[in-house]
Structures are given as C-alpha cells and as structure tokens.
C-alpha cells in the first residue's frame, strides 16, 4: 500500500475510536456477580424514599469534593448536563497522495466528420517588396527570308534543270544555298514564295516551283512575238529540312527564260509568315 492508503486506514481508526469509546468502557458482569447482587436485594422502596436515598447516595458530603469521574443515570434527579462532544474534523488534504507517473499514450480515435467551410478571413497587411529576380531568357523571335536573282538566260535541254541563281539580295542565316539553287527549311512554319521571269519571244516559258521533288505550281507562257514579264506566287507549310526550288522543264518543248548581264530579269523570293509553334 502506498502512503495514501496508510493515511486512509489511520483516519478510519480514529473515527471508530471516537464512536465506540463509551460503549467499550462498560464491562459486562459475570454470572457470579449477578447472583450476589440478586441475593443482597432489599425490599422495594416507595418513590419518596427512593429519591431521598438517591440524593444522599450521590450528593457529596460536607467538606468533600465531588469525584472527578462519576456515573449518572439519565432518570436520576439532578444529573449533570454534559455538553455534546464535537466530532473531530479531519483534514482531507492530508489523505491526498503524491502525483503518479504519466500513463502511456492512448490509441488515436476515429476522425470526425469534415466541418463546413469557415468564413473568409480579413485581408492581411501588405507584405514587403520582394527582391529582384534573375534576368529571364532573351525574347526568341523566329525569322527566315531570302531573295535571289539571275542575270543569265537559260534554255531547255533534254533533262530537267534546276534554276541556279547568281545574285543574292537577301539570304537570312544562309538558308538559301546559292550552289544548289535550293531553299532549306530550318524554321518550320508557313512561308510565302514568289517567282518572276522574263519570257523569250517565239519560245515557250515552262517552269515549276518544286517541294521535296514534287511539282507544286507551274509558271507558263505561250509562244509569242513579244517577250513579257510573268510571275507566280504561293504559300507553303514547311517542316524542318524541307526543300523548295525552281525547275525548268526538259527539252520536249522549246522553252527558255530571258535575262542579260546588265539587268536582273529573274527573281525568286520567300519568307516565313508564321512559326509552327505560335498559337
């Protein structure tokens, strides 16, 4: 038992001592004493004689002090009045034990139901201005353009001929190859192309704008006594590494394009209109 249990037992013993003390003070008489008392009984007295005898028996004589401890019957006249003995007050705080050790953590209970969304709080104070961020990438613009010309005439032959240009007006990033006469796509998107030639009198003019070996559009002029300027234009959607060039038809027909070394009569141009990645 702990200190708390010992204190509780002590308190219970004190209460029993106060409650049962008077009863335990009376000693029971044995059988022999009862017989002796019965043998010495005197004849009963009347009420007046009994009161006088009791008064002489229990009243102190002259010059004598009343005994400190004396028993009285409640029916005797002149019996002293005893004050009630108050019950002892026990301080319950002395029965409190020491604080015990902390117990083990219990199991976690079940999660409760999700509550409703609370009201929107007040707007907080404005924060401080942040530090400057790192510089971003340079704005990336996509361009592609070329414009070339030819100062030499070209006559048909028994095979197809790629028109080679000898004059470079614009060739952005070198996407047009002057040696092969072809434009190579390095920026995919939508392009605009334009072809201008000068016809030769008394001869046909028969050319094609080609894309990856396929004929896309034709530039044609019939035989005439006069030479004229003839043009063709179109837009193409190109992918990376696509090729575009101008081809003269083979010699089944007598066809040619005119030019001289003093002026440029033949031109071929193209430029990017919209990049493929733009929305």
Residue pairs with C-beta under 8 A, 6 or more apart in sequence:
1 9
2 97
2 98
3 97
3 98
4 95
4 96
4 97
4 98
7 94
7 95
7 97
8 95
11 90
11 95
14 88
14 90
15 88
15 90
18 87
18 88
45 53
51 77
54 76
54 77
55 77
55 78
58 70
58 72
58 76
58 78
60 66
72 79
72 80
73 79
142 187
142 189
142 272
142 275
143 172
143 173
143 187
143 272
144 172
144 173
144 175
144 185
144 186
144 187
144 189
144 191
144 271
144 272
145 170
145 172
145 270
145 271
145 272
146 170
146 171
146 172
146 175
146 176
146 183
146 269
146 270
146 271
147 169
147 170
147 171
147 267
147 268
147 269
147 270
148 165
148 167
148 168
148 169
148 171
148 176
148 178
148 267
148 268
148 269
149 165
149 166
149 167
149 169
149 264
149 266
149 267
149 268
150 163
150 164
150 165
150 166
150 167
150 259
150 264
150 265
150 266
150 267
151 166
151 167
151 259
151 260
151 261
151 262
151 263
151 264
151 265
151 266
152 166
152 259
152 261
153 200
153 256
153 257
153 258
153 259
153 260
154 161
154 163
154 248
154 256
154 257
154 259
155 255
155 256
156 206
156 248
156 249
156 250
156 251
156 253
156 254
156 255
156 256
157 250
157 251
158 250
158 251
159 250
159 251
160 247
160 248
160 249
160 250
161 247
161 248
161 250
162 180
162 181
162 182
162 245
162 246
162 247
162 248
163 181
163 207
163 245
163 246
163 247
163 248
163 257
163 266
163 268
164 178
164 179
164 180
164 181
165 178
165 181
165 266
165 268
166 178
167 264
168 176
168 178
169 267
169 269
170 269
171 178
173 186
175 183
175 184
175 185
175 186
175 187
176 182
176 183
176 184
177 183
177 184
180 245
181 245
181 246
182 243
182 244
182 245
183 243
183 244
183 245
183 270
184 241
184 242
184 243
185 191
185 238
185 239
185 240
185 241
185 242
185 243
185 244
186 240
186 241
187 272
187 275
188 238
188 239
188 240
188 275
188 276
189 237
189 238
189 272
189 273
189 274
189 275
189 276
189 278
190 235
190 236
190 237
190 238
190 272
190 273
190 274
190 276
191 235
191 236
191 237
191 238
191 244
191 270
191 271
191 272
191 273
192 233
192 234
192 235
192 270
192 271
192 273
193 209
193 233
193 234
193 235
193 236
193 244
193 268
193 269
193 270
194 231
194 232
194 233
194 267
194 268
194 269
194 270
195 207
195 209
195 219
195 231
195 232
195 233
195 246
195 267
195 268
196 229
196 230
196 231
196 266
196 267
196 268
197 205
197 207
197 219
197 229
197 230
197 231
197 257
197 258
197 265
197 266
198 227
198 228
198 229
198 230
198 257
198 258
198 259
198 265
198 266
199 205
199 221
199 224
199 227
199 228
199 229
199 230
199 257
199 258
200 227
200 256
200 257
200 258
201 224
201 225
201 226
201 227
202 223
202 224
202 225
203 223
203 254
203 255
203 256
204 220
204 221
204 222
204 223
204 253
204 254
204 255
205 219
205 220
205 221
205 230
205 255
205 256
205 257
206 218
206 219
206 220
206 248
206 249
206 253
206 255
207 218
207 219
207 220
207 246
207 247
207 248
207 249
207 257
208 215
208 216
208 217
208 218
208 219
208 246
208 247
208 249
209 215
209 216
209 217
209 219
209 232
209 234
209 244
209 245
209 246
210 216
210 243
210 244
210 245
210 246
210 247
211 236
211 238
211 242
211 243
211 244
212 242
212 243
215 247
216 234
216 236
217 232
217 234
218 232
219 230
219 231
219 232
220 230
221 228
221 230
227 258
229 265
235 273
236 244
238 244
239 276
244 270
246 268
248 255
248 257
249 255
257 265
257 266
258 265
259 265
259 266
